[in-house]
Amino acid sequence: MDDLNLGVAEFSLFGSILTIGAMIGAVGSGKIADYAGRRVAMGFSEVFCILGWLAITFSKVAWSLYVGRLLVGCGIGLLSYVVPVYIAEITPKNLRGGFTTVHQFMSCCGMSLTYLIGAFSNWRILALVGTIPCLLQLLSLPFIPDSPRWLAKVGRLKESDSALQRLRGKNADVYQEATEIRDYTETLQRQKEASIIGLFQLKYLKSLTVGVGLMILQQFGGINGIVFYANSIFTSAGFSDSIGTIAMVAVKFPMTTLGVLLMDKSGRRPLLLVSALGTCLGCFLAALSFFMQDLHKLKGVSPILVLVGVLVYVGSFSIGMGPIPWIIMSEIFPINVKGSAGSFVTLVSWLCSWIVSYAFNFLMSWSSVGTFIVFSSICGLTVLFVAKLVPETKGRTLEEIQASLNPYSTKTAVEFNA
């Protein structure tokens, strides 16, 4: 803001335009991943990110900042769909949740490292550092196998079997798993490839409701507003922004680690319920802090209370509401609609993210108490949504999950539910 003389509206645009880019990336993510493959889609995303970070690094005027941030957003929109899907498609059912959560864990590591580097360095240096992991992934992509399920979908059955053998180990018996993938894929080949409009059919209703609902509740719970503008929250509460940021990193890292360890032990639903309750409590504590501040009571306590509230929120979000909606999104859609469904769900997620990140500063100007009460209420609604609608997917193959949620035929549903 100081270097380029940005006002509040320009600063909010810079913060939120990433999510607009992510929406653009999300629209094409499913089609690219379906037609070119999961690896190629990841490669595209890294090229967008590298170009975006370089544009930010060398910006002299606001518009080049916006272009850079938009390009990074496009890359993130692609990645946020294709990485969980790729991981879900290559891992065994008993480890799938943990492996998919590792993606969120590594995102947490990257975010934490970004906060720490940003506390001690210039923003241009920080943007340049952002190119390093992008380059590392781009260079490593030729050395990883493509998804066996995608290879089977496009008719490359020998390559599918070979990729599965490579993933499970040269001495592993993959016959049963390969046969299941092949049979289920052949069943789905008889189904028409669904467009986004074609998703709105009764047979996909439950999957779509769960996938879209979780993404809406995840974002409207306030995560991107709180994370993007954590410094502003701590400052407005009268707390040191650097101490608050470091404390937030210190909580996020171990809680994400705990989520990884528990994902395939406790299951998705229990972690989601605990996480949603925690985020509800965290927002309520932050609202209470700002309420006391408005009444000019307990001035020494209210800054600590907002710190505790934000830490409870971030820690609770990291253990469940952060990673699990993406895991479930990668599990519940059959492969003939996964591209369209994934694009749509990811688009909804980033649209909601943009709304929250753009509106957050204006909401805080309206009422800090009201902002966190709204977030707390939505987190409370999430508890009810999970309890009533979200299925447990732990320990089930992707084919079993998808057949139970989307009965393409009585025969397929009976086979896999048995």
C-alpha positions as a printed Julia matrix, in Angstrom:
418×3 Matrix{Float64}:
   0.0     0.0     0.0
   2.81    2.41    0.9
   5.11    1.61   -2.06
   2.42    1.93   -4.73
   0.04    4.34   -2.94
  -2.9     1.93   -2.85
  -6.14    2.97   -1.16
  -8.39    0.61    0.81
 -10.5    -0.24   -2.26
  -7.39   -0.96   -4.36
  -5.89   -3.03   -1.54
  -9.14   -5.0    -1.23
  -9.15   -5.55   -5.01
  -5.57   -6.84   -4.88
  -6.48   -9.2    -2.04
  -9.67  -10.47   -3.65
  -8.69  -10.61   -7.34
  -6.8   -13.83   -6.6
 -10.17  -15.5    -6.04
 -11.47  -14.15   -9.38
  -8.48  -15.78  -11.06
  -9.18  -18.95   -9.12
 -12.75  -18.95  -10.47
 -11.39  -18.67  -14.02
  -8.98  -21.53  -13.31
 -11.75  -23.58  -11.72
 -14.0   -23.28  -14.8
 -11.35  -24.95  -16.96
  -9.83  -27.24  -14.33
 -12.11  -30.22  -14.84
 -11.96  -30.16  -18.64
  -8.16  -29.78  -18.7
  -7.72  -32.55  -16.12
 -10.14  -34.83  -18.02
  -8.8   -34.32  -21.54
  -5.09  -33.71  -20.96
  -4.62  -35.62  -17.72
  -3.97  -34.76  -14.11
  -0.23  -34.19  -14.58
  -0.66  -31.81  -17.52
  -3.26  -29.81  -15.57
  -0.78  -29.42  -12.68
   1.87  -28.26  -15.15
  -0.46  -25.6   -16.58
  -1.2   -24.34  -13.08
   2.47  -23.94  -12.21
   3.14  -21.94  -15.38
   0.31  -19.54  -14.43
   1.68  -19.22  -10.89
   5.27  -18.53  -12.01
   4.15  -15.82  -14.45
   1.92  -14.3   -11.77
   4.61  -14.17   -9.08
   7.08  -12.59  -11.52
   4.51   -9.94  -12.53
   3.99   -9.06   -8.84
   7.73   -9.02   -8.14
   8.47   -6.46  -10.86
   5.29   -4.36  -10.51
   5.65   -0.59  -10.75
   1.95    0.23  -11.01
  -1.23   -1.22   -9.52
  -2.57   -2.85  -12.7
   0.47   -5.15  -13.02
  -0.08   -6.23   -9.4
  -3.64   -7.13  -10.32
  -2.54   -9.08  -13.42
   0.03  -11.0   -11.38
  -2.42  -11.79   -8.62
  -5.02  -12.85  -11.22
  -2.55  -15.26  -12.86
  -1.6   -16.77   -9.49
  -5.32  -17.19   -8.83
  -5.78  -19.05  -12.13
  -3.0   -21.43  -11.14
  -4.48  -21.97   -7.68
  -7.95  -22.57   -9.14
  -6.53  -25.36  -11.29
  -4.47  -26.85   -8.47
  -7.24  -26.76   -5.88
  -9.28  -29.15   -8.01
  -6.71  -31.4    -9.65
  -4.39  -32.13   -6.7
  -7.02  -33.62   -4.31
  -8.54  -35.57   -7.23
  -5.15  -36.91   -8.33
  -4.21  -37.95   -4.8
  -7.6   -39.59   -4.19
  -7.27  -41.54   -7.44
  -3.78  -42.93   -6.78
  -3.96  -43.88   -3.09
  -5.31  -47.05   -1.39
  -8.69  -46.65    0.33
  -7.27  -47.11    3.86
  -4.78  -44.25    3.38
  -6.69  -41.94    1.03
  -7.88  -39.46    3.66
  -4.45  -39.07    5.23
  -2.71  -38.64    1.88
  -5.24  -36.08    0.66
  -4.87  -34.19    3.94
  -1.1   -34.08    3.41
  -1.9   -31.77    0.48
  -3.54  -29.37    2.94
  -0.67  -29.91    5.37
   1.85  -28.85    2.73
  -0.35  -25.83    1.92
  -0.26  -25.03    5.62
   3.54  -25.31    5.61
   3.73  -22.99    2.6
   1.34  -20.48    4.17
   3.18  -20.58    7.49
   6.53  -20.1     5.75
   5.05  -17.2     3.78
   3.89  -15.48    6.97
   7.32  -15.91    8.56
   9.27  -14.72    5.5
   6.81  -11.85    5.05
   7.4   -10.7     8.64
  11.08  -10.12    7.89
  11.34   -9.31    4.18
  10.17   -6.99    1.42
   6.97   -7.94   -0.45
   8.86   -8.17   -3.75
  11.27  -10.71   -2.26
   8.3   -12.63   -0.87
   6.69  -12.8    -4.33
   9.98  -13.99   -5.86
  10.25  -16.74   -3.24
   6.79  -17.86   -4.38
   8.22  -19.0    -7.73
  10.52  -21.59   -6.09
   7.96  -24.29   -5.18
   6.24  -23.75   -8.54
   9.48  -24.45  -10.4
  10.21  -27.48   -8.22
   6.84  -29.05   -8.98
   7.0   -28.21  -12.67
  10.38  -29.94  -12.96
   9.28  -32.99  -10.94
   6.01  -33.71  -12.81
   7.62  -35.93  -15.53
   8.75  -38.33  -12.79
   5.31  -39.13  -11.31
   2.77  -41.58  -12.8
  -0.57  -40.43  -14.14
  -3.8   -41.47  -12.43
  -4.71  -45.13  -13.16
  -8.4   -44.21  -13.06
  -7.95  -41.42  -15.61
  -5.88  -43.7   -17.86
  -8.64  -46.33  -17.69
 -11.26  -43.66  -18.47
  -9.49  -42.63  -21.69
  -9.01  -46.26  -22.77
  -5.3   -46.63  -21.99
  -5.84  -49.83  -19.99
  -2.3   -51.25  -20.17
  -0.86  -47.94  -18.98
  -3.49  -47.87  -16.22
  -2.39  -51.31  -14.96
   1.26  -50.3   -15.21
   0.72  -47.04  -13.3
  -1.22  -48.88  -10.58
   1.57  -51.46  -10.23
   4.16  -48.7    -9.98
   2.12  -46.94   -7.3
   1.49  -50.07   -5.2
   4.99  -51.54   -5.56
   6.44  -54.07   -8.0
   5.61  -57.08   -5.8
   2.05  -56.02   -4.92
  -0.95  -57.93   -6.26
  -3.06  -55.28   -8.01
  -5.32  -57.62  -10.01
  -8.46  -57.1    -7.91
  -8.08  -53.31   -7.7
  -7.28  -53.0   -11.41
 -10.3   -55.16  -12.3
 -12.59  -53.08  -10.09
 -11.36  -49.84  -11.68
 -11.75  -51.28  -15.17
 -15.24  -52.73  -14.58
 -16.55  -49.58  -12.96
 -15.05  -47.4   -15.7
 -16.64  -49.57  -18.4
 -20.01  -49.21  -16.65
 -19.61  -45.45  -16.62
 -18.6   -45.33  -20.29
 -22.22  -46.18  -21.07
 -23.25  -42.99  -19.31
 -23.08  -39.74  -21.23
 -20.27  -37.38  -20.16
 -22.13  -34.79  -18.12
 -21.8   -31.06  -18.67
 -22.21  -28.64  -15.77
 -25.9   -28.26  -16.74
 -26.18  -32.05  -16.87
 -25.12  -32.29  -13.23
 -28.52  -31.02  -12.09
 -30.2   -34.4   -12.34
 -31.82  -36.36   -9.54
 -29.18  -39.11   -9.64
 -26.38  -36.61   -8.82
 -28.44  -34.54   -6.35
 -26.97  -35.9    -3.12
 -23.35  -35.68   -4.28
 -23.88  -32.15   -5.58
 -25.66  -31.02   -2.42
 -22.89  -32.35   -0.18
 -20.03  -31.04   -2.35
 -21.45  -27.56   -2.98
 -22.88  -27.21    0.54
 -19.57  -27.95    2.23
 -17.73  -25.46    0.02
 -20.25  -22.67    0.64
 -20.2   -23.22    4.41
 -16.4   -23.52    4.45
 -15.95  -20.12    2.79
 -18.85  -18.21    4.38
 -17.47  -19.28    7.75
 -14.99  -16.46    7.1
 -11.67  -18.24    6.62
 -10.25  -16.11    3.8
 -11.29  -12.84    5.4
  -9.65  -13.86    8.69
  -6.48  -15.28    7.1
  -6.02  -12.55    4.44
  -6.5    -9.73    6.94
  -5.23  -11.29   10.18
  -2.86   -8.36   10.75
  -5.72   -5.87   10.47
  -7.84   -7.89   12.93
  -5.07   -7.99   15.54
  -4.29   -4.29   15.07
  -7.95   -3.23   15.38
  -8.19   -5.28   18.59
  -5.17   -3.47   20.02
  -2.83   -6.45   19.73
   0.6    -6.73   18.12
   0.15   -7.96   14.55
   3.56   -9.69   14.42
   2.97  -11.62   17.66
  -0.55  -12.52   16.52
   0.66  -13.75   13.13
   3.45  -15.88   14.61
   1.01  -17.34   17.16
  -1.41  -18.16   14.34
   1.32  -20.02   12.46
   2.32  -21.85   15.66
  -1.26  -23.14   16.07
  -2.03  -23.89   12.41
   0.95  -26.17   11.86
   0.4   -28.71   14.69
  -3.39  -28.75   14.23
  -3.05  -29.53   10.53
  -0.59  -32.29   11.47
  -3.14  -33.68   13.94
  -5.78  -33.67   11.2
  -3.48  -35.71    8.95
  -2.94  -38.3    11.7
  -6.64  -38.59   12.6
  -8.16  -38.5     9.11
  -8.16  -42.25    8.45
  -8.62  -43.21   12.11
 -11.54  -41.1    13.36
 -13.19  -40.55    9.96
 -14.33  -37.45    8.07
 -17.63  -36.73    9.86
 -16.35  -36.61   13.48
 -13.47  -34.31   12.48
 -15.85  -32.05   10.53
 -18.22  -31.78   13.5
 -15.43  -30.97   15.98
 -13.89  -28.51   13.53
 -17.17  -26.67   12.85
 -17.91  -26.41   16.58
 -14.41  -25.01   17.17
 -14.72  -22.38   14.43
 -18.13  -21.39   15.84
 -16.59  -20.9    19.29
 -13.56  -19.03   17.91
 -15.7   -16.49   16.05
 -17.93  -16.05   19.09
 -14.9   -15.28   21.3
 -13.62  -12.73   18.76
 -17.08  -11.1    18.62
 -17.18  -10.99   22.43
 -13.78   -9.3    22.48
 -14.86   -6.55   20.07
 -18.13   -6.17   22.01
 -16.2    -5.55   25.26
 -13.94   -3.13   23.41
 -16.99   -1.16   22.19
 -18.24   -0.95   25.78
 -14.77    0.13   26.98
 -14.69   -2.72   29.5
 -11.83   -5.06   30.41
  -9.48   -3.27   28.01
  -6.57   -5.47   29.07
  -8.5    -8.69   28.39
 -10.18   -7.95   25.06
  -6.98   -8.03   22.89
  -6.02  -11.39   24.42
  -9.56  -12.68   23.86
  -9.49  -11.79   20.15
  -6.13  -13.55   19.84
  -7.54  -16.65   21.56
 -10.64  -16.51   19.36
  -8.65  -16.29   16.12
  -6.28  -19.06   17.27
  -9.19  -21.35   18.23
 -10.8   -20.59   14.85
  -7.64  -21.21   12.79
  -6.7   -24.34   14.75
 -10.21  -25.8    14.47
 -10.44  -24.95   10.77
  -7.07  -26.59   10.1
  -8.08  -29.91   11.63
 -11.22  -30.44    9.57
 -13.08  -27.69    7.7
  -9.94  -26.76    5.77
  -9.0   -30.1     4.19
 -12.08  -32.32    4.44
 -14.46  -30.55    1.99
 -11.77  -30.95   -0.69
 -11.24  -34.61    0.25
 -14.96  -35.34    0.07
 -15.25  -33.44   -3.22
 -12.56  -35.73   -4.68
 -14.37  -38.86   -3.43
 -18.09  -38.44   -4.1
 -18.34  -37.8    -7.85
 -18.11  -40.64  -10.41
 -15.44  -40.29  -13.04
 -17.85  -39.55  -15.91
 -18.97  -36.34  -14.14
 -15.88  -35.66  -12.03
 -14.5   -33.02  -14.42
 -17.72  -31.0   -14.69
 -18.67  -31.51  -11.05
 -15.19  -30.67   -9.81
 -15.08  -27.51  -11.91
 -18.49  -26.43  -10.64
 -17.77  -27.15   -6.96
 -14.37  -25.45   -7.17
 -15.94  -22.45   -8.93
 -18.55  -22.14   -6.17
 -15.8   -22.33   -3.54
 -13.76  -19.53   -5.1
 -16.81  -17.38   -5.81
 -17.74  -17.55   -2.11
 -14.1   -16.91   -1.22
 -14.08  -13.77   -3.38
 -17.28  -12.49   -1.77
 -15.83  -12.95    1.73
 -12.34  -11.6     0.99
 -13.66   -8.52   -0.85
 -16.41   -7.73    1.65
 -14.45   -8.42    4.82
 -12.88   -4.96    5.25
 -16.22   -3.29    4.6
 -17.96   -5.62    7.06
 -15.38   -4.83    9.73
 -15.94   -1.11    9.1
 -19.67   -1.69    9.57
 -19.38   -3.73   12.78
 -16.56   -5.96   14.02
 -18.96   -7.62   16.47
 -21.6    -8.21   13.78
 -19.03   -9.63   11.34
 -17.86  -12.33   13.74
 -21.4   -13.1    14.93
 -22.39  -13.77   11.29
 -19.38  -16.05   10.83
 -20.12  -17.84   14.11
 -23.74  -18.45   13.07
 -22.68  -19.93    9.72
 -20.19  -22.22   11.49
 -23.03  -23.35   13.77
 -25.16  -24.08   10.69
 -22.28  -26.18    9.35
 -22.58  -28.52   12.36
 -26.22  -29.24   11.45
 -25.41  -29.7     7.74
 -22.65  -32.23    8.48
 -24.77  -34.12   11.01
 -27.71  -34.45    8.61
 -26.23  -34.81    5.12
 -22.5   -35.58    4.93
 -21.71  -39.31    4.49
 -18.72  -41.07    6.07
 -16.28  -42.07    3.32
 -13.47  -43.52    5.45
 -12.33  -47.02    4.47
 -14.42  -47.27    1.28
 -13.15  -47.39   -2.29
 -14.04  -44.51   -4.59
 -16.23  -46.89   -6.59
 -18.18  -47.95   -3.47
 -18.72  -44.33   -2.38
 -19.85  -43.17   -5.8
 -22.14  -46.14   -6.41
 -23.91  -45.61   -3.08
 -24.44  -41.89   -3.71
 -25.13  -42.03   -7.45
 -27.0   -45.22   -8.39
 -26.4   -45.46  -12.17
 -28.06  -48.81  -12.3
 -29.56  -51.2    -9.79
 -26.91  -53.76  -10.65
 -23.96  -51.43  -10.04
 -25.4   -50.09   -6.8
 -26.13  -53.57   -5.45
 -22.69  -54.87   -6.39
 -20.75  -52.12   -4.67
 -23.05  -51.67   -1.66
 -22.76  -55.39   -1.02
